[in-house]
Amino acid sequence: MNAYVGTSTSRVDGRAKVTGAAKYAGEFAADGLLHGFVVEASIARGRIARLDTSEALKMKGVVDVLTHEHRPPLADKDEAWKDEVAPEKGSPFRPLYDDRIKFNGQPIALVVAEDWETAKFAATRVRVEYEQEAFSTDLESERGKAEKVDQPHKPRGDAAAALTRAAVRHEADYVIPTEHHNPMELFATTAVWNGSGGLTVYDKTQGVQNVQKFLCSVFGKKPDDIRVISPYVGGAFGSGLRPQHQVVLATLAALALKQSVRVVLTRQQMYGLGYRPMTIERVALGAKPDGTLDAITHEAVAVTSRYEDFSRNDTGWAEQLYKSPNSNFSHKLVDLDVSTPCDMRAPGAATGVCALECAMDELAVALKLDPVELRLRCYSDRDQSGDLPYTSKQLRECYARGAEAFGWSRRNPAPRSMRDGKELVGWGMATGVWEALQMPVAVRIVLTANGHAEVSCAASDIGTGTYTIVAQVAADALGLPIENISVRLADSTLPQAPVEGGSWMAASSAHAVLGAAEEIRWELARLAKAMPGSPLADLDAANVTLTDGMIASSDGRGAAVSIADVMRHSKLERIEKEKLNQFAEDKSHARNTHSAVFAEVKIDEELGIIRVTRIVNAVAAGRILNTKTGRSQIMGGVVWGIGMALHEETVMDHRFGRIMNANIAEYHIPVNADVHDIDVIFVDEPDDRINRLGIKGLGEIGIVGVPAAIANAVYHATGKRIRRFPITLDKLLD
């Protein structure tokens, strides 16, 4: 039988998705289902002086309007509202908790009606009077109030002095605006009342057990009272890591009315959830004339809310990419009257590496060095923050393979030197880096006598292909066709799993599947050895393998018995094994994925219109479990990188503290016409140290470095260096 791991395998859930059989959180039916619509605050800071729901309640079909004055009890203590990925510092937001307004767009009431249209219309009849207070939502005007919250790596040497002495210096600010997730599926929750006080909650989330524990904590319920299910997720990209307020509101309404309730946020309302925070990234580089670095400093100043400190590692990535004897990194936060930011694909790296790689390109220009050559001269074989070797690092090969595929050797280094007809042509490149993380995960496998296996785990599939990866690994480990594997995911009653994020789920779940499959194999071997006249009687269980529905010797003798015969002889209909896989802690090595991104842009010199015509992304990420879904992950990351470079920006009117483009008509994201040739290269990177299968994960690395490569290509084409993203035609024509 052919192996599945490492091949181009189509998604096992693909048919369900394209036929509409796959159900999402807002599609589950329930008898007597009611619909909730959120009423939002229209000020940025203050309190509710008066909230009048009488007109809404008079409308036909309206069942109730929940407010901070009219609702079931909610937990008081901060700890009750902290979920698995909540920031360490701060007091989490509580919807409908009291009269305080913390941000514009905050939910302040929930209208519940017999249908969604009635609830939406009735929400316009809720009257609110406020006592408004002074507020600020502008990072740049408040930058001087930034407070240091994190120093990701210890300073090395004396970076300030080394910068002063350096033969060649570059220092600049790079500004990355606030960006919002815009997954195809809206955030939704269907809370189904079971008649005896319990709830089954269908929620759009990246972690069903995180949501289940959170709801039990907030509402004072026992674990058996609330079950959370999320079989399919139409994109989340980090926005579903924390329980969002619609799940609290739907649960609150179901408990209050003892009836099933669905709450679906509109696209505009989703802009009141988490986002990638605006950052001002200041990077300083000092180098010798030959390009080797004397010093690196990187300071990030980022937005957070007044009630929680959210930060990610924007700085410090240079320690893993470029050798320098002197370095200093810091991350600072500015408290503003906004909602708390959250993780967005490659949090910290997508923004921090963008600034770093733009700065490296500027240094290459100052040194008159090829950008690839500069990076090779500064290449670090060890993570300098802890002076650690890597489990594997094939970044040099990424540079070589990517440059060859792109045709980099034909690049004329002079700005404005390359043309295609009336268009300026620019070629730029950048490096990408991300963490190779892995988490404890448990898996249960039930093998039945008819040669079918069900694999179950509470892990989510947020569109990355977890169903397929789990099926591939299980099929190989159990020696069954992939058609004989069924996978159950994202139910809080299933074996434990963390939230799905950080590119850790493939490696984590795959090894849990292996562990449970080995338990099955050992049990089958024991049973097979006990059969009268068994050809495996004298074999050690370690020398037995499962293949083609058989239990066979792995020593080449050809001895085998069928799994069906063994189970029939043992009078077993099923064998069930559950295994929690935990990875041994290894502080002796750094674990990362890497990439080299090459970009071509063509720019209309008169109109300033930018087209990204080619991207080559060469990725070293350990063993690739599925080349088909893996390539899709990288392509999706590249498209998002195009968005970061040229399109995406959440625009705030600071006079009102309100987002002005909270829709996908005016919040620009790449469309088909913006996406041209994308070439994904997977560089072979064996890694027997990081884990048994050598897996590193692909979800994040695809976006890292892409915005910088495009920005560097824009400079090469035009001779204009744009340090404020996104790069729009007005900035080029200015």
C-alpha positions in Angstrom: 0.0 0.0 0.0 1.3 3.5 -0.9 2.2 5.8 2.0 0.1 9.0 2.3 2.4 11.2 4.4 4.5 13.5 2.3 2.2 13.1 -0.8 -0.2 15.5 -2.5 -3.4 14.3 -0.9 -6.8 16.0 -1.6 -8.8 17.2 1.4 -10.9 14.5 3.0 -13.4 17.1 3.9 -13.4 18.7 0.4 -16.7 17.0 -0.8 -18.6 18.1 2.3 -17.5 21.7 1.8 -18.2 22.0 -1.9 -21.6 20.3 -1.7 -22.8 22.3 1.3 -22.9 19.3 3.6 -20.4 21.0 5.9 -22.2 23.0 8.6 -20.8 26.1 10.2 -21.7 27.7 13.5 -24.5 29.8 12.1 -26.2 27.0 10.2 -27.2 24.5 12.9 -31.0 24.2 13.3 -32.9 24.1 16.6 -36.6 24.0 17.5 -37.9 27.4 18.4 -34.7 29.1 17.5 -34.5 32.8 18.4 -32.1 35.3 16.8 -30.0 38.0 18.5 -28.7 41.2 17.1 -26.0 43.3 18.9 -26.5 47.0 19.7 -23.1 48.8 19.8 -21.8 51.9 21.6 -21.3 55.0 19.5 -18.7 56.7 21.7 -15.1 55.7 22.6 -15.1 56.2 26.3 -17.6 57.1 29.1 -20.7 55.5 30.6 -24.3 54.8 29.7 -26.5 57.4 31.4 -29.8 56.0 30.1 -30.7 53.0 28.0 -34.3 52.8 26.8 -35.5 49.5 25.3 -39.2 50.2 25.5 -39.7 51.0 21.8 -37.8 47.9 20.7 -39.8 45.7 23.0 -43.1 46.9 21.6 -42.2 45.5 18.2 -44.0 42.3 17.0 -41.6 39.4 17.2 -39.2 40.9 19.7 -38.9 38.5 22.7 -36.5 40.5 24.9 -33.6 43.0 25.0 -30.7 42.1 27.3 -28.6 44.9 28.8 -26.3 45.3 31.8 -29.4 46.1 33.8 -31.4 43.2 32.6 -29.5 39.9 32.2 -28.7 36.7 34.1 -25.7 36.8 36.6 -22.2 37.0 35.2 -18.9 36.2 37.0 -17.3 39.2 38.7 -13.6 38.3 39.1 -11.1 38.9 36.4 -9.8 35.3 36.6 -13.3 33.9 35.6 -13.0 35.9 32.3 -9.5 34.8 31.4 -9.3 32.2 28.7 -6.4 30.0 27.6 -4.7 32.7 25.5 -5.8 35.9 27.4 -3.0 38.4 28.0 -1.3 37.9 31.4 -1.9 41.5 32.5 -5.3 43.2 32.5 -9.0 42.8 33.1 -10.7 41.0 30.2 -13.7 42.7 28.6 -17.1 41.6 29.8 -20.1 42.2 27.4 -23.2 43.7 29.1 -21.4 43.7 32.4 -21.9 47.3 33.5 -22.5 50.9 32.2 -18.8 51.6 31.3 -17.9 52.2 27.7 -14.3 51.1 26.8 -14.4 51.4 23.0 -16.5 52.6 20.1 -18.4 49.6 18.8 -18.6 47.9 22.2 -21.7 45.6 22.6 -24.2 47.3 25.0 -27.4 45.4 24.3 -28.7 42.3 22.6 -32.1 42.4 20.9 -33.6 38.9 20.7 -36.5 38.2 18.3 -38.2 35.4 16.4 -36.2 36.2 13.3 -32.9 38.0 12.4 -34.5 40.8 10.4 -36.8 41.8 13.2 -34.0 41.7 15.7 -31.8 43.9 13.4 -34.6 46.5 12.9 -35.6 46.5 16.5 -31.9 47.2 17.5 -32.3 50.6 15.7 -35.1 51.5 18.2 -32.9 51.1 21.3 -32.2 54.6 22.6 -29.0 55.3 24.4 -27.7 58.4 26.2 -24.1 58.7 27.2 -21.8 60.6 29.6 -18.8 60.9 27.3 -15.2 61.2 28.6 -12.0 62.4 27.0 -10.4 59.6 24.9 -7.6 58.9 22.5 -7.3 56.4 19.7 -4.2 57.8 18.0 -0.9 55.9 18.5 1.3 58.5 16.9 0.0 61.4 19.0 0.4 59.2 22.1 3.7 57.6 21.2 5.6 59.5 24.0 3.5 57.7 26.6 4.7 54.3 25.5 5.8 52.0 28.4 8.2 49.1 27.9 6.5 45.7 28.5 8.9 43.2 27.0 12.5 42.8 26.1 12.4 39.5 24.1 16.1 39.0 24.2 18.8 40.2 26.6 20.9 43.0 25.3 24.3 41.9 24.0 27.4 44.2 24.0 26.9 47.9 23.7 24.6 48.5 20.7 24.4 52.3 21.1 28.2 52.7 21.1 28.7 50.3 18.3 26.1 52.2 16.2 28.0 55.4 16.8 31.3 53.9 15.7 29.9 51.9 12.7 31.3 52.8 9.2 27.8 52.5 7.7 24.6 53.2 9.5 20.9 53.0 8.8 18.1 54.1 11.1 14.4 54.6 10.3 10.8 54.2 11.4 8.5 51.8 9.6 4.8 52.2 10.3 2.4 49.3 9.9 -1.2 50.2 10.4 -4.0 48.4 12.3 -5.2 45.5 10.2 -8.4 43.5 10.7 -9.1 39.8 10.0 -11.7 39.4 7.3 -12.4 35.6 7.2 -15.1 34.5 4.8 -17.3 33.1 7.6 -18.8 35.7 10.0 -18.5 35.1 13.7 -21.5 33.3 14.8 -22.8 31.1 17.7 -25.9 28.9 17.9 -26.6 28.0 21.6 -29.0 25.1 21.6 -31.1 24.7 24.8 -31.6 21.0 25.7 -34.6 21.5 28.0 -32.9 20.5 31.2 -30.6 23.5 31.7 -27.7 22.4 29.6 -26.5 23.9 26.3 -24.9 22.6 23.1 -23.0 25.6 21.7 -22.0 25.7 18.1 -19.4 28.4 17.9 -16.9 29.8 15.3 -13.7 29.2 17.3 -10.1 27.9 17.0 -10.4 26.1 20.3 -13.6 24.4 21.5 -12.3 23.3 24.9 -11.0 26.9 25.5 -14.5 28.2 24.8 -16.2 25.5 26.9 -14.0 26.2 30.0 -14.5 29.9 29.5 -18.3 29.7 29.4 -18.5 27.4 32.4 -16.3 29.9 34.3 -18.3 33.0 33.2 -21.7 31.4 33.9 -20.8 29.3 36.9 -21.7 26.0 35.2 -20.4 22.5 35.6 -18.4 21.0 32.7 -21.2 18.7 31.7 -23.6 21.6 31.4 -22.1 23.1 28.3 -20.7 21.3 25.2 -19.0 23.3 22.5 -18.8 22.1 18.9 -17.1 23.7 15.9 -16.7 21.1 13.1 -15.9 23.6 10.3 -14.4 27.1 10.4 -14.5 29.4 7.4 -11.2 31.1 8.2 -10.1 32.7 11.5 -6.3 33.5 11.2 -6.1 34.1 15.0 -9.3 36.0 15.4 -10.9 32.9 16.9 -8.2 32.0 19.4 -10.1 33.8 22.2 -13.8 33.4 22.9 -15.4 36.4 21.1 -18.4 38.3 22.6 -21.0 36.8 20.4 -20.6 33.4 22.2 -21.1 35.1 25.5 -24.2 36.9 24.3 -25.8 33.8 22.7 -25.2 31.8 25.8 -26.5 34.6 28.0 -29.7 34.8 26.0 -30.3 31.1 25.9 -29.9 30.8 29.7 -32.1 33.9 30.2 -34.9 32.7 28.0 -34.4 28.9 28.3 -34.6 28.7 24.5 -32.1 28.2 21.7 -30.5 31.5 20.4 -28.3 32.3 17.5 -26.2 35.4 17.3 -24.4 36.2 14.0 -22.3 39.3 13.8 -22.4 41.5 10.7 -19.2 42.2 8.8 -19.2 45.7 10.3 -19.6 44.4 13.8 -16.6 42.1 13.3 -14.4 45.2 13.4 -15.2 45.5 17.1 -13.3 42.2 17.7 -9.5 41.8 17.8 -7.1 43.0 15.2 -3.4 43.3 14.3 -2.3 46.3 16.3 -0.7 49.3 14.6 3.0 49.4 15.3 5.8 51.9 14.8 9.0 49.9 14.3 12.3 51.7 14.7 15.3 49.7 13.3 18.9 50.8 13.5 21.7 48.8 11.8 25.5 49.5 11.9 27.9 47.7 9.6 31.5 47.4 8.5 32.3 48.3 4.8 32.2 44.6 4.0 28.6 44.3 5.2 29.1 42.4 8.4 27.0 43.9 11.2 28.4 45.7 14.2 25.0 46.4 15.8 21.3 45.9 15.6 18.6 47.7 17.6 14.8 47.3 17.1 12.1 49.0 19.1 8.4 48.4 18.5 5.7 50.7 19.8 2.3 49.1 19.6 -1.4 49.8 20.3 -3.2 48.0 23.1 -6.4 48.6 25.0 -6.6 50.4 28.4 -7.9 47.2 30.0 -5.5 44.6 28.8 -1.8 44.5 27.8 -1.5 42.7 24.5 1.9 42.3 22.9 3.8 39.9 20.6 7.4 39.6 19.8 7.9 42.1 17.0 11.6 42.6 17.8 14.4 40.1 18.3 14.0 38.2 15.1 17.3 39.5 13.9 19.0 37.4 16.6 17.9 34.3 14.7 18.8 35.6 11.2 21.9 37.9 11.4 25.1 37.7 13.3 26.0 40.8 15.3 28.1 41.2 18.5 25.9 44.1 19.7 22.1 44.1 19.9 19.2 45.6 21.8 15.5 45.0 21.4 12.4 46.3 23.2 8.6 46.3 22.8 6.5 49.1 24.2 2.7 49.6 24.5 0.5 52.7 24.3 -2.9 52.3 26.1 -5.7 53.6 23.9 -9.5 53.7 24.1 -9.9 50.7 21.7 -10.7 47.0 22.0 -7.8 44.7 22.8 -5.8 43.5 19.8 -5.4 39.8 19.1 -3.2 37.4 17.2 -3.2 37.7 13.4 -1.3 35.3 11.1 2.3 35.3 12.2 1.7 37.8 15.1 4.8 39.9 15.7 6.8 38.4 12.9 4.6 39.6 10.0 5.2 43.2 11.2 8.6 43.0 12.9 10.3 41.1 10.2 8.8 43.5 7.6 10.6 46.4 9.3 13.8 44.4 9.7 13.9 43.3 6.1 13.2 46.7 4.7 16.0 48.1 6.9 18.4 45.3 5.6 17.5 46.3 2.0 18.3 49.9 2.8 21.6 48.9 4.3 22.4 46.9 1.2 21.8 50.0 -1.0 24.0 52.1 1.3 26.8 49.4 1.1 26.3 48.9 -2.7 25.9 45.2 -2.0 23.4 42.7 -3.5 20.6 42.2 -0.9 21.1 38.4 -1.0 24.8 38.7 -0.6 24.4 41.0 2.4 22.2 38.5 4.1 24.7 35.7 3.4 27.5 37.8 4.9 25.5 38.4 8.0 24.1 34.8 8.2 23.8 33.3 11.7 24.2 29.6 12.2 23.1 29.9 15.8 20.3 31.7 17.6 22.3 34.4 19.3 19.8 35.1 22.0 20.7 31.9 23.8 23.8 31.0 21.6 21.9 27.9 20.5 22.2 25.7 17.4 19.1 25.0 15.4 17.4 21.6 15.1 17.8 22.4 11.4 18.2 25.6 9.3 18.3 25.4 5.5 17.9 29.1 4.9 21.0 29.3 2.7 19.4 26.7 0.5 16.2 28.8 0.4 18.2 31.8 -0.8 19.9 29.7 -3.5 16.8 27.9 -4.7 14.6 31.0 -4.6 17.1 33.2 -6.4 17.6 30.5 -9.2 13.9 30.0 -9.7 13.3 33.8 -9.8 16.3 34.6 -12.1 17.8 37.0 -9.5 21.2 37.0 -11.3 19.7 39.0 -14.1 18.7 41.9 -11.8 20.2 45.3 -12.5 20.8 46.7 -9.1 20.3 50.4 -10.0 16.9 51.8 -9.2 14.6 52.6 -12.2 16.9 50.6 -14.4 14.5 47.9 -15.5 11.4 48.4 -17.6 8.7 46.5 -19.4 7.3 48.9 -22.0 5.8 51.8 -20.1 6.1 50.1 -16.7 8.9 50.3 -14.3 10.1 46.9 -13.1 11.4 46.2 -9.6 12.9 43.1 -8.1 13.1 42.8 -4.3 13.7 40.1 -1.7 13.4 39.4 2.0 13.9 36.7 4.6 11.1 35.0 6.6 11.4 33.3 10.0 8.8 31.8 12.4 8.8 29.5 15.4 8.4 25.8 15.1 6.1 25.1 18.0 4.5 21.9 19.3 1.9 21.4 22.0 0.5 18.4 24.0 -2.5 16.8 22.2 -4.5 13.7 22.9 -6.1 11.4 20.3 -8.5 8.5 20.5 -8.5 5.8 17.9 -11.3 3.2 17.6 -10.5 0.3 15.2 -13.4 -1.9 14.2 -13.3 -5.5 13.0 -14.4 -4.4 9.5 -11.1 -2.6 9.0 -12.4 0.9 9.7 -10.8 3.4 12.1 -12.3 6.5 13.7 -9.8 9.1 14.9 -11.1 11.8 17.3 -9.6 14.8 18.9 -10.9 18.2 20.2 -8.5 20.0 17.8 -10.1 22.5 15.3 -9.6 22.6 11.6 -9.7 26.3 10.7 -9.3 25.6 7.0 -5.7 24.5 7.2 -6.4 20.8 6.5 -6.2 19.2 10.0 -8.9 16.6 9.0 -6.7 15.5 6.1 -3.4 15.5 8.0 -4.9 13.4 10.8 -6.3 11.0 8.2 -3.0 10.7 6.3 -1.0 9.9 9.4 -3.6 7.5 10.8 -3.8 5.6 7.5 -0.1 5.1 7.3 0.2 4.2 11.0 -2.6 1.7 10.9 -1.9 0.3 7.4 -5.3 1.2 6.1 -6.6 3.0 3.0 -7.4 6.6 3.7 -11.0 5.9 2.7 -11.2 3.6 5.8 -10.3 6.5 8.2 -12.9 8.8 9.6 -11.9 11.9 11.6 -13.9 13.7 14.3 -12.6 17.0 15.5 -13.6 20.2 17.4 -16.0 18.8 20.0 -15.2 19.7 23.6 -16.1 16.2 24.7 -13.3 14.7 22.6 -9.7 14.1 23.8 -7.9 17.3 24.8 -6.3 19.7 22.4 -5.1 23.3 22.7 -6.4 26.2 20.5 -5.3 25.8 16.9 -2.7 28.5 16.2 1.0 29.2 16.0 1.5 26.6 13.3 1.7 23.9 15.9 -1.3 21.7 15.2 0.0 19.6 12.4 3.1 18.5 14.3 1.2 18.1 17.6 -1.8 16.2 16.3 0.3 13.9 14.0 2.4 12.7 16.8 -0.7 12.1 19.0 -2.1 10.0 16.2 1.1 8.0 16.0 1.0 7.4 19.8 -2.5 6.1 19.7 -1.9 4.0 16.6 1.1 2.4 18.4 -1.1 1.5 21.3 -3.4 -0.2 18.8 -0.5 -2.0 17.1 0.8 -3.3 20.4 -2.6 -4.6 21.3 -3.1 -6.3 18.0 0.4 -7.8 18.2 -0.4 -9.3 21.6 -3.7 -10.8 20.4 -2.0 -12.1 17.2 0.7 -13.8 19.1 -1.9 -15.6 21.3 -3.7 -17.1 18.3 -3.2 -20.9 18.0 -0.6 -21.6 15.2 0.0 -17.9 14.8 3.0 -17.2 12.4 3.8 -14.2 14.6 3.9 -16.2 17.9 7.7 -15.9 18.3 7.9 -12.3 17.3 8.5 -9.3 19.6 5.7 -6.8 19.3 8.4 -4.2 18.3 9.0 -6.2 15.1 5.4 -6.1 14.0 3.9 -3.6 11.5 0.4 -2.9 10.2 0.0 -2.9 6.5 -2.8 -3.5 4.0 -5.1 -4.6 6.7 -2.6 -7.1 8.0 -0.5 -7.6 11.1 2.9 -8.5 9.6 6.5 -9.1 10.6 8.9 -6.3 9.7 11.9 -8.6 9.4 11.2 -9.6 5.8 9.9 -13.2 6.5 6.5 -12.4 5.2 4.7 -13.8 8.2 1.3 -12.1 8.6 -2.3 -12.5 9.8 -5.3 -10.2 8.9 -6.5 -7.7 11.5 -10.0 -9.0 10.9 -9.0 -12.6 11.7 -7.3 -11.5 14.9 -10.2 -9.5 16.1 -12.7 -12.2 15.2 -10.7 -14.8 17.0 -10.5 -12.6 20.1 -14.2 -11.9 19.9 -13.6 -8.2 19.6 -15.8 -5.8 17.6 -13.5 -2.8 18.4 -10.2 -1.8 19.9 -10.1 1.6 21.5 -7.0 3.4 22.6 -6.3 7.0 23.7 -2.9 8.6 23.9 -1.8 12.0 25.2 1.4 13.0 23.4 3.8 15.4 25.1 7.0 16.6 23.6 10.2 16.3 25.6 11.4 19.8 26.5 14.6 20.6 24.7 16.3 23.9 25.6 19.5 23.0 23.9 18.3 23.9 20.4 16.4 26.6 18.6 13.4 25.6 16.5 12.4 27.7 13.6 11.1 27.7 10.0 12.7 29.9 7.4 12.0 31.3 3.9 13.4 33.4 1.2 10.9 35.6 -0.7 11.6 37.1 -4.1 9.1 39.6 -5.6 8.6 41.3 -8.9 6.5 44.5 -9.3 5.5 46.5 -12.3 4.5 50.1 -11.8 2.8 52.5 -14.1 5.1 55.5 -13.7 2.3 58.1 -14.5 -0.5 56.6 -12.5 1.5 54.9 -9.7 -0.5 51.7 -10.1 1.5 48.7 -8.6 1.1 45.2 -9.8 2.8 42.3 -8.1 3.5 40.1 -11.1 5.6 37.3 -9.6 6.4 35.9 -6.2 8.8 33.0 -5.5 8.7 31.8 -1.9 11.3 29.2 -1.0 10.4 27.6 2.4 12.4 25.3 4.7 9.9 23.9 7.2 11.0 20.4 8.0 9.0 17.5 6.6 6.0 18.5 4.5 3.1 16.2 5.4 0.9 17.1 2.4 2.5 19.0 -0.5 -0.9 20.0 -1.9 -2.4 21.6 1.3 1.0 22.8 2.3 1.4 24.7 -1.0 -2.0 26.2 -0.4 -1.0 27.4 3.0 2.0 29.2 1.6 0.1 30.7 -1.3 -2.6 32.0 1.1 0.2 33.6 3.2 1.7 35.2 0.1 -1.6 36.7 -0.9 -2.0 38.1 2.6 1.5 39.5 2.4 0.4 41.3 -0.8 -2.5 42.7 1.1 -0.2 44.0 3.9 2.2 45.6 1.4 -0.3 47.3 -0.8 -3.9 47.2 0.4 -4.8 46.6 4.1 -5.4 49.5 6.5 -8.0 50.0 9.2 -8.8 53.8 9.1 -9.8 55.4 12.3 -11.5 58.8 12.7 -9.7 59.9 15.8 -12.3 62.7 16.4 -14.8 60.0 17.3 -12.6 57.0 17.9 -14.6 55.1 15.3 -13.4 52.9 12.4 -14.4 54.5 9.1 -13.9 51.5 6.7 -15.5 48.6 8.6 -16.5 46.7 5.5 -14.8 44.8 2.7 -15.7 47.4 0.1 -13.5 50.0 1.7 -11.1 47.8 3.8 -9.1 46.7 0.8 -7.9 43.1 0.5 -6.3 41.5 -2.6 -8.8 40.1 -5.2 -8.1 37.8 -8.1 -6.9 40.6 -10.3 -4.2 41.5 -7.7 -2.7 38.0 -7.6 -0.5 36.7 -10.4 2.2 34.1 -10.5 3.1 32.5 -7.1 5.8 29.8 -7.1 6.2 27.8 -3.9 9.4 25.8 -3.4 9.7 23.4 -0.4 13.4 23.1 0.4 14.3 19.6 1.8 15.0 19.9 5.5 15.4 16.6 7.3 15.1 17.2 11.1 15.2 14.2 13.3 15.7 16.3 16.5 12.6 18.5 16.6 10.2 15.5 16.6 9.9 12.0 15.3 8.4 12.9 12.0 10.5 16.1 11.5 7.4 18.3 11.2 7.6 22.1 11.7 4.3 23.6 10.5 3.4 26.0 7.7 0.5 28.2 8.7 2.5 31.4 9.5 5.8 31.3 7.6 4.1 31.9 4.2 3.3 35.6 5.0 6.5 36.5 6.8 8.9 38.5 4.6 6.4 39.0 1.8 5.4 42.6 2.5 9.1 43.6 2.8 10.1 41.8 -0.4 7.3 43.8 -2.2 8.3 47.1 -0.6 11.9 46.5 -1.6 10.9 45.8 -5.1 8.9 49.0 -5.2 12.0 50.9 -4.2 14.1 49.1 -6.8 11.5 50.1 -9.5 11.0 53.7 -8.5 13.9 54.8 -6.3 11.3 55.9 -3.7 11.5 54.3 -0.3 8.0 54.0 1.3 8.2 53.2 5.0 4.5 53.7 5.8 2.4 50.8 4.9 0.3 50.1 2.8 2.2 51.4 -0.2 -0.5 53.2 -2.2 -0.3 55.2 -5.4 -0.7 58.5 -3.6 2.6 57.8 -1.6 4.4 57.0 -4.8 3.1 60.1 -6.6 3.7 62.4 -3.7 
